[in-house]
Amino acid sequence: MKKLLMISAMSAALLCSCGGNGAADKADDTACDSVKCNMRKLPGKWNFVAIANDSINIDEAFIDSIGAGQGIVFGQDSTFSVVTNCNRIGGSYTATCDSIAFGDGFMTEMACDNMQVEDAVRFILSKLNAYTVESDSILRLTSDDANCYIVLKKAE
């Protein structure tokens, strides 16, 4: 009987110590849900709208003129694939609340007439370290440099 009473008391103490203080836990849960929700929005196909850094400025009209549908596909399995009008770039990514990191990967190396989009992406990709998803349809990949970013639109 003593053992049963002792086990019950220890279990109650353990449960109380994990309970937290209510309001703070609720705020943490809300923040956590927001993070999870944002991360759930990332997988899928996103088409390029703009790519920029100090020496590159590519807009959606230019991208469409050389081949619409170019963009990045984010997999549920933390892999990504960049689809351009010529080559492919791919590898792994790690995303948390609002940060993102692209790992080493692969790139096909076909020579094409216009490789500006993939050259820009290849140059910028390693510099990107943050992301935001706006209205479930606009993805902004940014870096510490405000002039270095990629903007994408959710593919239909």
Number of C-alpha atoms within 10 A of each C-alpha: 6 7 8 9 10 11 12 12 12 12 12 11 11 11 11 10 10 8 9 11 9 9 9 10 12 12 11 12 12 12 13 13 12 13 14 13 12 19 18 11 16 22 17 14 22 24 25 28 21 19 22 19 17 9 8 17 15 17 16 15 12 15 22 14 8 16 13 15 16 23 25 25 20 21 15 12 10 14 17 23 19 22 21 24 19 17 17 16 19 20 16 17 17 14 16 13 16 14 15 18 17 19 15 12 13 12 15 10 10 9 9 10 8 12 15 17 26 21 13 18 20 14 12 20 18 13 17 20 18 18 24 20 18 12 7 12 14 18 22 18 23 23 21 11 11 10 15 20 24 24 21 22 20 20 16 7
